[in-house]
Every structure is written in C-alpha cells, then in structure tokens.
Amino acid sequence: MRSVGTVLALVVLATMVATFARRRRIPAPSLLVVAGLAVALIPGTPDIQVTPEVIGLVVLPPLLYASAEELSWRELRAVWKPVGVLAVGLVLASAAAVGVVASVLTPLSWEMALVLGAVLASTDPVAVTALGRRLALPPKVQMLVQAESLFNDATSLVLFRVAVTVAVASSAVSWEAAGGEFALLAGGGTLIGAAVAGIVALIRRRTEDPVLETVIALITPYAAYVLAEAAHTSGVTSVVVAGVVLGGRGDRLTNARIRLQLHAVYGTVVFLLESVVFSLIGLTLPAQVRALSDGDRLWPLYALAVAATLVAVRMLWLAPLSALVQRKGGVEQVSWRVPVVLTWAGTRGVVPLAAALSIPVAADDGSILAQRPLVLVLTTSVVVVTLVVQGFTLAPVVRRSGLALEPAHTEREEAAARCSLTTASIRRVDEMSELEAVPDVVLDRLRRSLKARLDHARDRLGPGHADPEESADHIYRQLRRDLIEVEAGELQRLYDDHRISDTTRRRLQRSLDLEEARLADA
C-alpha cells in the first residue's frame, strides 16, 4: 500500500511541476529533474528503486513511438546520410573518448570504463524530443537532432553488450560477432517494426470505432517492442520504425474525429510518462550516491569531466561534418552556428539510465561487480548535468545562433497555405455552380464563408445571411465536408511540392479535422 501511495504522490508532484513549467515556458525535463532531486534530499523521503524493466517496458515504448510519429519522411530522406554518420561514427567516438577519460581519471577499471562509455555514447530521443518541442528550429536541423537520437540505439546497444560481456566474463571480444549482432539488432528491429506497422495499418483501415482505434494506438508501441525483444533484436529500433511508418500514413488511416481523439489521448499519456520519468532521474540520484564507497567521494568531479568530454567530442565531430555538408550544398561561407546548436542539443536521458540499471550485479564467476554503483552514479549525474545545464540554456543558445525561425515566418507560411486551401475550395464551389446541382442559397453561403476565411488569411499575410431551413443547413454541411476533402488534397500537394513544412502541414490538418468534427456533430 505504501508503494502505491508513493507512486501516486510521484505522479501528482510530476504533473504539478510539468504544468508549472509549461505555463512559465520553462523546459519541463530540466525542471522535473531539479524537482525530483530536491524532493529526494528532504529528510524522510523514501528511497525510490527503479528497475530497468519498468523504464524499458512501461515508459520507453510510447514515448519513443510518439517521437517517431513526428518524423517526416521528406525531411528524413534529406538528412539520412549525416544521420547515419552520427548514429554510428559519433556513438563509437563518444564511447571511446569517455572510456579513456574514465579509465584515467576515475577509479574504474578499463572494462567498467568501457561500459560507462557505451552507456553514455548515444543521445536520448525522449529528452531531445521533449526539450526541442518548443524550439522553432529549421525543419532540417530539428529533423537531424531527432533522427540521430532515434536511430543510434542499435550502435549503442551493441557497444553496451560487448562492454558488459568483457566486464562480466573478462573474455576476448570478437568484432566479427559484434558486427553480426549489430546487423541483427538493426535489421531485425527494422523488419519487425515494419511488419507491426503493416498489420496495424490493415486493421485501422477496417475499423472506425474510436475506442478500438485508441486501444490499437496504445498497444502498438508495446507490441513492436515486446516482439523485437523476444526475437533478440532491438526493441527501440522496432518501435521507432513502426512510429515513422504509421506516423507518415496516419491521415489516411482514420477520419477526423478519431485523429482528434488519438491526439488528445496520446498527448495525455506522453505528458504523464515524461513527467514521471524525468522526476525519477532526480529522485534516484541521492540513494545511488549513498551506496558509494568512501573511495568514490570525488564522483561530482568525475561526472563533470565525463560530461565535458561528451560535449567536446560531439563538437569536434559535428564541426567538420557540418562544414562538409554545407560546402556540398553550395554554401560559400560556412556557418558554425549549426554545429553549436546540434552539440548543445545532444542531451542524455532515460535510455542511458535504463542501460546502466541493467548492468549485472555479479560477474560470471560469482564475484560482485564492486564498481557498478559508481557507474550508476556517474550515468545518472551526467544525465542530470546535461538535462539541467544544456536544457535550461538550449533556448538561449538557439536564439543567439540566429537559427530559430521567427514567429512571423511561421505565421506567414501558415497564412499562405490557408490562402491556397481556401482558393481550392472556391474553385470547387464555382464548378458546382456551373453544374447547377446545388441550390444557389447554399452556394452563396459557402462563398461568403470561404471569402471571409480568405480575407482573414490575406490580412495575416500583409500590411450573416443564412437560410433557417434545416434542409439547406444539411446540404451546406455536406458540401463543406466535401470541400474539406478538397482542402486536404491541396494541403498534401503543397507539402509534396515543398512549399510548406511538416509542422505547418500537421497544424493545418488538425484545423481541418476540428472543423470536420464540428460539422459531423452538427
């Protein structure tokens, strides 16, 4: 009963802090970590023990799935080469650098230092997505940050398994076997994720029950994760692939009412899970510190050294890569603003914590891994440092870099798209008028409504007659819903022609869904 009360208290605390952070426009993950740390330091607070199964099986799948659904196929195709370089090369370089620094500066043996490097080598998709959600970054930069964090799991997981094998069994490493395991993790996870997405798409096409659709959407990430883990492949990769595939086809699988419901339900689930998991990071650190031996009291200095190493390696890797990409793109003067922002956005979070918690307590010979507590403390403290320091300063860094899109730019893009959608509807009304298949009073009402919308959109770009008869209202609503389909087609055309960003497309599609739902309710 006490554990249930502790969980409920944690949920209430995390929700209050996250709500306050949203209202004050403070990075919620950073504030939640600080709040969790503050609560854990209060005398009498019970120690919170978190298992890797809780994070890996309960928390990660829906958060990863929600992040993957936000990825755009178009932007992803444009950045897949640098994403591949970062997801493999930068992970290996970060693990090697952290391993060397940890083996030299800390009491860790080289085997456990390699484990620490593998745990902290990759950026965290949950933290990156949560921190970057409110940043107005250009689409390619935002896509590069999110895609890197989502697709580097296979590399870091192979490294982690190799490092744990060396630390636990003290056996030689077969790099050919490691390469085969990487192919199994990445390829198997991709195949299972794509298969789950295909099956779910077939089911969702054949149902219009909102409750059933919601249940399917909620269990999809868990199904992808569990099936991949049962097949000894990467559950994270499977969830990410399923999310990317279904996210790009979501508008064609369901109607407006169901899309709105799914958006509300998933928004609530993601909000609660993110709030709780980032609070847990701060809550678990004091108990882990108390488990250290007297010889590990310099852990704060060790953690700062490891965090600085991660930032330095990331900058040294991204600077030449960014220069090469810009020169290939025909840019005469190379800008260093992009690598600075990408470096500062590379935070660590939930995934490294789950990996560190899964380190075995004892070696194969039965001896206790005495250095495991120090690895746990360094992992959690580096996560706290990156979330707090980089999280609180990421928005100012983006503003100072000049990369952030101005609100006026986003508004102009949206207003121009609304003009195109409304113009497409007006053309359709004119076609119906020529056919004389619709009463003139209904056509006039549609024209007035569309003209008002067009004028409003044009005002954003630059410096009451209704028939009371029920039949006319019914015809009006039916025709307006037909026009919404026309506008949805025009919206897809604008996106396919690269005239609007994926963010604008999603915002306008949600606006059309809301109007269609209102018409259906009427």
Backbone hydrogen bonds, N-H to C=O, Kabsch-Sander energy under -0.5 kcal/mol:
donor,donor_aa,acceptor,acceptor_aa,energy
5,G,1,M,-2.2
6,T,2,R,-2.3
7,V,3,S,-2.2
8,L,4,V,-2.5
9,A,5,G,-2.6
10,L,6,T,-2.2
11,V,7,V,-2.4
12,V,8,L,-2.5
13,L,9,A,-2.6
14,A,10,L,-2.9
15,T,11,V,-2.4
16,M,12,V,-2.3
17,V,13,L,-2.5
18,A,14,A,-2.6
19,T,15,T,-2.4
20,F,16,M,-2.3
21,A,17,V,-2.5
22,R,18,A,-2.2
23,R,19,T,-2.2
24,R,20,F,-2.2
25,R,22,R,-0.8
26,I,21,A,-2.9
31,L,27,P,-2.1
32,L,28,A,-2.7
33,V,29,P,-2.1
34,V,30,S,-2.0
35,A,31,L,-2.6
36,G,32,L,-2.6
37,L,33,V,-2.4
38,A,34,V,-2.5
39,V,35,A,-2.4
40,A,36,G,-2.2
41,L,37,L,-1.2
42,I,39,V,-1.3
45,T,42,I,-1.9
49,Q,47,D,-0.6
50,V,48,I,-0.6
55,I,51,T,-1.5
56,G,52,P,-3.2
57,L,53,E,-2.7
58,V,53,E,-0.7
58,V,54,V,-1.2
59,V,54,V,-1.4
60,L,55,I,-2.7
63,L,59,V,-1.3
64,L,60,L,-3.0
65,Y,61,P,-2.5
66,A,62,P,-2.3
67,S,63,L,-1.9
68,A,64,L,-2.7
69,E,65,Y,-2.2
70,E,66,A,-0.8
70,E,67,S,-0.7
71,L,68,A,-1.5
76,L,72,S,-2.6
77,R,73,W,-2.3
78,A,74,R,-1.2
79,V,75,E,-0.9
79,V,76,L,-0.6
80,W,77,R,-0.5
83,V,79,V,-2.2
84,G,80,W,-2.2
85,V,81,K,-2.0
86,L,82,P,-2.4
87,A,83,V,-3.0
88,V,84,G,-1.2
89,G,85,V,-1.5
90,L,85,V,-1.2
91,V,86,L,-0.9
92,L,88,V,-2.1
93,A,89,G,-2.4
94,S,90,L,-2.7
95,A,91,V,-2.4
96,A,92,L,-2.3
97,A,93,A,-2.4
98,V,94,S,-2.6
99,G,95,A,-2.3
100,V,96,A,-2.2
101,V,97,A,-2.5
102,A,98,V,-2.9
103,S,99,G,-2.1
104,V,100,V,-1.6
105,L,101,V,-2.9
106,T,102,A,-1.9
113,A,109,S,-2.5
114,L,110,W,-1.8
115,V,111,E,-1.6
116,L,112,M,-2.4
117,G,113,A,-2.3
118,A,114,L,-2.3
119,V,115,V,-2.2
120,L,116,L,-2.1
121,A,117,G,-0.5
121,A,118,A,-0.5
124,D,347,T,-2.3
128,V,124,D,-2.5
129,T,125,P,-2.3
130,A,126,V,-2.3
131,L,127,A,-2.6
132,G,128,V,-2.3
133,R,129,T,-0.9
134,R,131,L,-0.5
135,L,132,G,-1.0
137,L,135,L,-1.7
142,Q,138,P,-2.6
143,M,139,P,-2.5
144,L,140,K,-2.3
145,V,141,V,-2.1
146,Q,142,Q,-2.3
147,A,143,M,-3.0
148,E,144,L,-1.9
149,S,145,V,-1.6
150,L,146,Q,-1.6
151,F,147,A,-2.1
152,N,148,E,-0.8
156,S,152,N,-1.9
157,L,153,D,-2.9
158,V,154,A,-2.1
159,L,155,T,-2.3
160,F,156,S,-2.5
161,R,157,L,-2.4
162,V,158,V,-2.5
163,A,159,L,-2.8
164,V,160,F,-2.7
165,T,161,R,-2.1
166,V,162,V,-2.1
167,A,163,A,-2.4
168,V,164,V,-2.9
169,A,165,T,-2.3
170,S,165,T,-0.6
170,S,166,V,-1.3
171,S,165,T,-0.6
175,W,173,V,-0.8
178,A,174,S,-2.1
179,G,175,W,-2.3
180,G,176,E,-2.2
181,E,177,A,-2.3
182,F,178,A,-2.2
183,A,179,G,-2.0
184,L,180,G,-2.1
185,L,181,E,-3.0
186,A,182,F,-2.9
187,G,183,A,-2.3
188,G,183,A,-0.6
188,G,184,L,-1.8
189,G,185,L,-1.8
190,T,186,A,-2.0
191,L,187,G,-2.4
192,I,188,G,-2.5
193,G,189,G,-2.3
194,A,190,T,-2.4
195,A,191,L,-2.4
196,V,192,I,-2.6
197,A,193,G,-2.2
198,G,194,A,-2.3
199,I,195,A,-2.3
200,V,196,V,-2.7
201,A,197,A,-2.3
202,L,198,G,-2.0
203,I,199,I,-2.0
204,R,200,V,-2.8
205,R,201,A,-1.8
206,R,202,L,-0.7
206,R,203,I,-1.0
207,T,204,R,-0.9
213,E,209,D,-2.7
214,T,210,P,-2.2
215,V,211,V,-2.3
216,I,212,L,-2.5
217,A,213,E,-2.4
218,L,214,T,-2.0
219,I,215,V,-2.1
220,T,216,I,-1.6
223,A,219,I,-2.7
224,A,220,T,-2.4
225,Y,221,P,-2.2
226,V,222,Y,-2.9
227,L,223,A,-2.3
228,A,224,A,-1.6
229,E,225,Y,-2.5
230,A,226,V,-2.5
231,A,227,L,-1.4
232,H,229,E,-1.5
233,T,228,A,-2.7
234,S,185,L,-1.3
235,G,233,T,-0.7
238,S,234,S,-1.9
239,V,235,G,-2.3
240,V,236,V,-2.5
241,V,237,T,-2.6
242,A,238,S,-2.3
243,G,239,V,-2.5
244,V,240,V,-2.6
245,V,241,V,-2.5
246,L,242,A,-2.4
247,G,243,G,-2.4
248,G,244,V,-1.7
249,R,245,V,-0.6
249,R,246,L,-0.6
250,G,246,L,-0.7
250,G,247,G,-0.5
252,R,249,R,-1.3
253,L,249,R,-0.6
253,L,250,G,-0.9
254,T,250,G,-1.1
259,R,255,N,-2.2
260,L,256,A,-2.3
261,Q,257,R,-1.9
262,L,258,I,-3.0
263,H,259,R,-2.2
264,A,260,L,-2.0
265,V,261,Q,-2.7
266,Y,262,L,-2.8
267,G,263,H,-1.9
268,T,264,A,-1.9
269,V,265,V,-2.3
270,V,266,Y,-2.8
271,F,267,G,-2.1
272,L,268,T,-2.3
273,L,269,V,-2.6
274,E,270,V,-2.7
275,S,271,F,-2.0
276,V,272,L,-2.3
277,V,273,L,-2.7
278,F,274,E,-2.0
279,S,275,S,-1.3
280,L,276,V,-2.2
281,I,277,V,-1.2
282,G,278,F,-1.1
283,L,279,S,-2.2
284,T,280,L,-2.2
285,L,281,I,-0.8
287,A,283,L,-0.5
288,Q,284,T,-1.8
289,V,285,L,-2.3
290,R,286,P,-2.0
291,A,287,A,-0.8
291,A,288,Q,-0.6
292,L,289,V,-1.7
296,D,293,S,-1.7
297,R,294,D,-0.9
299,W,296,D,-1.3
301,L,298,L,-0.8
302,Y,298,L,-1.8
303,A,299,W,-2.8
304,L,300,P,-2.2
305,A,301,L,-2.2
306,V,302,Y,-2.4
307,A,303,A,-2.6
308,A,304,L,-2.4
309,T,305,A,-2.0
310,L,306,V,-2.2
311,V,307,A,-2.0
312,A,308,A,-2.6
313,V,309,T,-2.8
314,R,310,L,-2.0
315,M,311,V,-2.3
316,L,312,A,-2.7
317,W,313,V,-1.7
318,L,314,R,-2.5
319,A,315,M,-2.4
321,L,317,W,-1.1
322,S,318,L,-3.1
323,A,319,A,-2.1
324,L,320,P,-2.4
325,V,321,L,-2.3
326,Q,322,S,-2.5
327,R,323,A,-2.3
328,K,324,L,-2.2
329,G,325,V,-1.4
330,G,327,R,-1.4
331,V,326,Q,-2.4
334,V,332,E,-0.7
340,V,336,W,-1.3
341,V,337,R,-2.3
342,L,338,V,-2.8
343,T,339,P,-2.3
344,W,340,V,-2.3
345,A,341,V,-1.6
346,G,343,T,-1.2
347,T,345,A,-1.9
353,L,349,G,-1.2
354,A,350,V,-2.3
355,A,351,V,-2.2
356,A,352,P,-2.7
357,L,353,L,-2.1
358,S,354,A,-1.0
358,S,355,A,-0.5
359,I,356,A,-1.4
363,A,367,S,-3.3
364,D,168,V,-1.6
366,G,363,A,-1.7
369,L,361,V,-2.8
370,A,368,I,-1.5
372,R,369,L,-1.6
375,V,371,Q,-1.8
376,L,372,R,-2.3
377,V,373,P,-2.5
378,L,374,L,-2.7
379,T,375,V,-2.4
380,T,376,L,-2.6
381,S,377,V,-2.8
382,V,378,L,-2.3
383,V,379,T,-2.2
384,V,380,T,-2.5
385,V,381,S,-2.7
386,T,382,V,-2.6
387,L,383,V,-2.5
388,V,384,V,-2.6
389,V,385,V,-2.5
390,Q,385,V,-0.7
390,Q,386,T,-0.7
391,G,386,T,-1.1
392,F,388,V,-2.0
393,T,389,V,-1.2
394,L,390,Q,-1.2
395,A,391,G,-0.5
397,V,393,T,-2.1
398,V,394,L,-2.5
399,R,395,A,-2.5
400,R,396,P,-2.9
401,S,397,V,-1.7
402,G,398,V,-0.9
402,G,399,R,-0.8
403,L,398,V,-0.9
404,A,398,V,-0.9
405,L,136,A,-4.1
409,H,406,E,-0.7
410,T,406,E,-1.7
411,E,407,P,-2.4
412,R,408,A,-2.4
413,E,409,H,-2.2
414,E,410,T,-2.3
415,A,411,E,-2.8
416,A,412,R,-2.7
417,A,413,E,-2.0
418,R,414,E,-2.4
419,C,415,A,-2.1
420,S,416,A,-1.9
421,L,417,A,-2.4
422,T,418,R,-2.6
423,T,419,C,-2.4
424,A,420,S,-1.9
425,S,421,L,-1.8
426,I,422,T,-2.4
427,R,423,T,-2.2
428,R,424,A,-1.7
429,V,425,S,-2.3
430,D,426,I,-2.2
431,E,427,R,-1.9
432,M,428,R,-2.0
433,S,429,V,-2.1
434,E,430,D,-1.8
435,L,431,E,-1.4
436,E,432,M,-0.8
436,E,433,S,-0.5
437,A,432,M,-1.1
442,V,439,P,-0.5
443,L,439,P,-1.9
444,D,440,D,-2.8
445,R,441,V,-1.7
446,L,442,V,-2.4
447,R,443,L,-2.6
448,R,444,D,-2.5
449,S,445,R,-2.2
450,L,446,L,-2.8
451,K,447,R,-2.9
452,A,448,R,-2.3
453,R,449,S,-2.0
454,L,450,L,-2.6
455,D,451,K,-2.7
456,H,452,A,-2.2
457,A,453,R,-2.3
458,R,454,L,-2.5
459,D,455,D,-2.3
460,R,456,H,-1.7
461,L,457,A,-1.3
462,G,458,R,-2.2
466,A,464,G,-0.8
473,D,469,E,-1.7
474,H,470,E,-2.5
475,I,471,S,-2.3
476,Y,472,A,-2.6
477,R,473,D,-2.7
478,Q,474,H,-2.3
479,L,475,I,-2.7
480,R,476,Y,-2.8
481,R,477,R,-2.0
482,D,478,Q,-1.6
483,L,479,L,-2.4
484,I,480,R,-1.9
485,E,481,R,-1.5
486,V,482,D,-1.6
487,E,483,L,-2.8
488,A,484,I,-2.5
489,G,485,E,-2.1
490,E,486,V,-2.3
491,L,487,E,-2.6
492,Q,488,A,-2.1
493,R,489,G,-1.9
494,L,490,E,-2.4
495,Y,491,L,-2.0
496,D,492,Q,-2.7
497,D,493,R,-2.1
498,H,495,Y,-1.6
499,R,494,L,-2.7
500,I,494,L,-0.7
505,R,501,S,-2.1
506,R,502,D,-2.5
507,R,503,T,-2.1
508,L,504,T,-2.5
509,Q,505,R,-2.4
510,R,506,R,-2.0
511,S,507,R,-1.7
512,L,508,L,-2.4
513,D,509,Q,-2.3
514,L,510,R,-2.3
515,E,511,S,-2.0
516,E,512,L,-2.5
517,A,513,D,-2.5
518,R,514,L,-2.2
519,L,515,E,-2.3
520,A,516,E,-2.2
521,D,517,A,-2.3
522,A,518,R,-2.2
